[in-house]
Amino acid sequence: MSEQQDFATHIVDLLEPFGYCEARRMFGGYGIFHQELMFGLITRGSLYLEADAESRADFVAEGSSAFIYLKKN
């Protein structure tokens, strides 16, 4: 099992109190889903969670940064 897969499994285990969540391979990482809704992404050893206008300030206050996708070329 890869380190990234271990991390995805760990995150899903931590989310168990919120209901069934699963990690699915995608984009070279893992998408984190709850009830078919993707709300998180694990890539390059980091977990990124979906934020909205209301929650964004809370994430920033905790030191989180936004996920930025840079295309090759």
N, C-alpha and C positions, 0 to 999 in steps of 0.2 A: 504494500500500500504506500502511495507517495505521501510526502509531507503535506502537500496541498489537500489531498484527499482526507488525511487524518484531521487537518484543520477544519475542513467542511463537516466531517462527522462530529467533531467536537462542538461546532457552532449549532448544528441541528440538535444535539443533546442538550445544550444550554437553553434552547428555545422550547423544549418539551412542555413547560408549564403553560405556554400560550396555545397549545394544540399541536396537531400533527404538522410538522414541517419536513421538507426534504431538500436535499442538495442534488442538482442535476448538472451534469457536465455541459458546459457551453462556453463559447468565446475563449477557449484555452484555459478556463477556470471552472467555477461552479456558480450556478444561479441558485439562490435560496428562495424557496417557494412555501407559501401557506395558502391552502385552498385554491390552488392553481394560479395564484397571484405572485409574481416575482417581486420581491421587495429588497433583495440583497444580492450582492455579487462578491465572490471571492476571486481575486486575481493577484498574482505576484505576492502572495503571502499576506494580503490585506483584505479586510472585510469592509465593503461599502454598503450602506443602508440607504434606502429611499428616504428622501426628506421632502417636506413641502414648505411653503412660506411660513407656516406656523412653527414647525419644528427645526427649521434650518439654524436659527440663532442658538438653540440648545446644543446642536452638534458642534457649531463653531466655538461656543463657550467651553466645550470639553476638549477642544484641540483637534477636532476632525477637519479634514479637508475634502473638497469635492473630487469625485472621480472625473478624470479628463481622459478622453480617448484620443490618441494621436495616431492617425493613419500613417502607414509606411509610405515614404515618398511624398 
